Amino acid sequence: MTSSSRSALLGPTPAARRYFQQFLGELAEMTDDDMRLVAAIEPMDQGALLALGDAVYTAIGNGDAPLSGEGVAAALPEGLDGAGLRTALYITLMNTVTRELEIESPIEARAVQGVWIEGNVLPRLGHDHLVLSARFSLDTIQAPKPPDTFQGMVDLTVERLSSLVELASQAMMGADVDPFETFEHKDCEKCGHLLQLHVGFESWDDVMSEHNAWCPGGRGA
């Protein structure tokens, strides 16, 4: 399958966006099925995450084929549909990237901040490193020409993130630097989310079109 045809099969699900919300310091209410994915994926080590990501990415590339019941894929709920596979891909990618960069994982960050998952609600988890990892992982699954392999997705995300994570580290230690200064950004006037020009978006019209599809400030308008 070519990168362009694979791109048509990818894209962030509402559950993936809700998972991202927690790193912006917002509560994120998930469904039972979503939380099963979070509980299964977040504790995995790097080797298991890479194997799972490869299995999920392959299944999506094969037209949402069923996951094999063997190996790490057996840890996921049975009968995942297309949305479930895409949510699993995002959570797996984001957690793989944090381990690749040797920064706190979501589980570790919750423990440090003393916040815990209650029921189906992910707690607020404002964290410079994690919001960067989560945002750029979201970008990677929206790229017009995504890599052919899951490892390629990880490498692309890590490459783009490395310098920004270093800036974020300096900022967390008190240095007068802005980890977002290397690319254009602004806040959404309706919901306050940080919006940026980066991979997959060539203009602010592209950014706003994508954001308005899920902007919480636009609900009920």
C-alpha positions as CSV (number, residue, x, y, z in Angstrom):
1,M,0.0,0.0,0.0
2,T,1.3,3.4,-0.9
3,S,1.7,6.3,1.6
4,S,-1.0,8.3,-0.1
5,S,-3.5,5.5,-0.1
6,R,-2.6,4.7,3.5
7,S,-3.2,8.3,4.5
8,A,-6.8,8.0,3.5
9,L,-7.2,5.2,6.1
10,L,-5.7,7.1,8.9
11,G,-6.8,10.2,11.0
12,P,-7.5,11.0,14.6
13,T,-10.6,9.6,16.2
14,P,-12.7,11.6,18.7
15,A,-11.3,9.3,21.4
16,A,-7.7,10.1,20.3
17,R,-8.5,13.8,20.6
18,R,-10.0,13.3,24.0
19,Y,-6.8,11.4,25.0
20,F,-4.8,14.4,23.8
21,Q,-7.0,16.8,25.8
22,Q,-5.6,15.6,29.2
23,F,-2.1,16.9,28.3
24,L,-3.6,20.4,27.7
25,G,-4.7,20.3,31.4
26,E,-8.3,19.4,30.6
27,L,-10.5,16.6,31.9
28,A,-11.1,13.9,29.3
29,E,-14.1,11.7,29.5
30,M,-13.7,8.4,27.7
31,T,-16.0,5.5,26.9
32,D,-15.6,2.1,28.5
33,D,-14.0,0.7,25.3
34,D,-11.6,3.7,25.1
35,M,-10.5,3.1,28.7
36,R,-9.8,-0.5,28.1
37,L,-7.4,0.6,25.4
38,V,-5.7,3.1,27.7
39,A,-5.4,0.5,30.5
40,A,-4.0,-2.1,28.2
41,I,-1.5,0.1,26.3
42,E,-0.1,2.6,28.7
43,P,1.7,0.1,31.0
44,M,3.5,-1.7,28.1
45,D,7.3,-1.5,27.7
46,Q,8.9,-0.2,24.6
47,G,9.3,-3.6,22.9
48,A,5.6,-4.4,23.4
49,L,4.5,-1.0,22.2
50,L,6.5,-1.3,19.0
51,A,5.1,-4.8,18.4
52,L,1.6,-3.6,19.0
53,G,2.0,-0.5,16.9
54,D,3.2,-2.7,14.0
55,A,0.3,-5.1,14.4
56,V,-2.3,-2.3,14.5
57,Y,-0.8,-0.3,11.7
58,T,-0.7,-3.4,9.5
59,A,-4.3,-4.2,10.3
60,I,-5.4,-0.7,9.3
61,G,-3.4,-0.9,6.1
62,N,-5.2,-4.2,5.3
63,G,-8.6,-2.6,5.5
64,D,-9.1,-2.8,9.2
65,A,-8.4,-6.6,9.2
66,P,-8.9,-8.3,12.6
67,L,-5.8,-8.2,14.9
68,S,-4.1,-11.5,15.5
69,G,-5.0,-13.0,18.8
70,E,-1.4,-13.8,19.5
71,G,1.3,-11.8,21.1
72,V,0.8,-8.2,22.4
73,A,-2.3,-7.8,20.3
74,A,-4.0,-10.3,22.6
75,A,-3.9,-7.6,25.4
76,L,-6.4,-5.4,23.5
77,P,-10.2,-5.9,23.6
78,E,-11.5,-8.3,21.0
79,G,-13.3,-7.2,17.9
80,L,-11.8,-3.7,17.5
81,D,-13.5,-1.8,14.7
82,G,-11.9,0.8,12.5
83,A,-12.2,3.6,15.1
84,G,-10.9,1.4,17.8
85,L,-7.8,0.5,15.8
86,R,-7.1,4.1,15.0
87,T,-7.5,5.1,18.7
88,A,-5.2,2.2,19.7
89,L,-2.7,3.4,17.0
90,Y,-2.6,6.9,18.5
91,I,-2.3,5.9,22.1
92,T,0.4,3.4,21.2
93,L,2.4,5.9,19.1
94,M,2.2,8.6,21.7
95,N,3.4,6.3,24.5
96,T,6.2,4.8,22.3
97,V,7.5,8.3,21.5
98,T,7.7,9.2,25.2
99,R,9.8,6.1,25.9
100,E,12.0,6.7,22.8
101,L,12.7,10.3,24.1
102,E,13.1,9.0,27.7
103,I,10.6,11.4,29.2
104,E,7.9,10.8,31.7
105,S,5.1,8.5,30.4
106,P,1.5,9.5,31.2
107,I,1.4,6.9,34.0
108,E,4.6,8.3,35.5
109,A,3.4,11.9,35.2
110,R,0.1,11.1,36.9
111,A,2.1,9.6,39.8
112,V,4.4,12.6,40.1
113,Q,1.5,15.0,40.0
114,G,-0.7,13.0,42.3
115,V,-3.6,12.7,39.9
116,W,-5.4,9.4,39.1
117,I,-7.9,8.0,36.6
118,E,-11.3,7.9,38.1
119,G,-13.9,5.8,36.3
120,N,-13.8,6.8,32.6
121,V,-12.3,10.3,33.2
122,L,-8.6,11.0,32.5
123,P,-7.4,13.7,34.9
124,R,-5.8,17.0,33.9
125,L,-2.2,16.4,33.2
126,G,-0.6,19.6,32.0
127,H,3.0,18.8,31.1
128,D,5.3,20.5,28.5
129,H,6.9,17.3,27.3
130,L,3.8,15.2,27.1
131,V,1.7,17.9,25.3
132,L,4.5,18.1,22.7
133,S,4.7,14.3,22.3
134,A,0.9,14.0,22.1
135,R,0.5,16.9,19.6
136,F,3.2,15.7,17.2
137,S,2.0,12.2,17.4
138,L,-1.5,13.5,16.4
139,D,0.2,15.3,13.5
140,T,2.0,12.1,12.3
141,I,-1.2,10.2,11.9
142,Q,-2.6,13.1,9.9
143,A,0.4,13.5,7.6
144,P,-0.5,13.6,3.9
145,K,2.2,10.9,3.2
146,P,2.6,8.8,6.4
147,P,5.5,6.4,6.7
148,D,5.1,2.9,5.5
149,T,5.8,1.3,8.9
150,F,4.9,2.0,12.5
151,Q,8.6,2.4,13.3
152,G,8.7,5.0,10.6
153,M,5.9,6.9,12.3
154,V,7.9,6.8,15.6
155,D,11.1,7.9,13.9
156,L,9.3,10.8,12.1
157,T,7.7,12.0,15.4
158,V,10.9,11.7,17.4
159,E,12.9,13.5,14.8
160,R,10.5,16.5,14.8
161,L,10.2,16.5,18.6
162,S,13.8,16.2,19.8
163,S,14.7,19.9,19.7
164,L,11.4,21.0,21.1
165,V,11.7,18.6,24.0
166,E,15.1,20.0,24.8
167,L,13.6,23.5,24.8
168,A,10.8,22.3,27.1
169,S,13.3,20.7,29.5
170,Q,15.1,24.1,29.7
171,A,11.8,25.9,30.3
172,M,10.8,23.5,33.1
173,M,14.2,24.2,34.7
174,G,13.5,27.9,34.7
175,A,15.2,29.0,31.5
176,D,13.6,31.9,29.7
177,V,12.7,29.9,26.5
178,D,9.5,29.2,24.7
179,P,9.3,25.5,23.5
180,F,6.7,26.7,20.9
181,E,8.8,29.6,19.5
182,T,10.1,27.5,16.6
183,F,6.8,27.5,14.8
184,E,3.8,29.7,14.3
185,H,1.1,29.4,16.9
186,K,-2.0,31.1,18.2
187,D,-4.9,30.4,20.5
188,C,-8.4,29.5,19.3
189,E,-10.7,32.4,20.1
190,K,-13.6,30.0,20.8
191,C,-12.0,27.4,23.1
192,G,-8.5,28.6,23.9
193,H,-6.6,25.6,22.4
194,L,-3.1,26.2,21.2
195,L,-3.1,26.0,17.4
196,Q,0.1,25.6,15.4
197,L,1.4,25.3,11.8
198,H,3.2,22.1,11.5
199,V,3.3,18.7,9.7
200,G,0.2,18.1,7.5
201,F,-1.0,21.8,7.5
202,E,0.3,24.3,5.0
203,S,-1.9,27.3,5.9
204,W,-4.0,28.6,8.8
205,D,-7.1,27.8,6.7
206,D,-6.0,24.1,6.9
207,V,-5.4,24.4,10.6
208,M,-8.8,26.0,11.4
209,S,-10.7,23.7,9.1
210,E,-9.3,20.7,11.0
211,H,-9.7,22.3,14.4
212,N,-13.3,23.5,13.8
213,A,-14.4,19.9,13.2
214,W,-14.0,19.2,16.9
215,C,-13.6,22.6,18.6
216,P,-15.5,22.4,22.0
217,G,-16.1,26.1,21.8
218,G,-18.1,25.6,18.6
219,R,-20.5,23.1,20.1
220,G,-24.1,24.3,20.1
221,A,-23.2,27.3,18.0
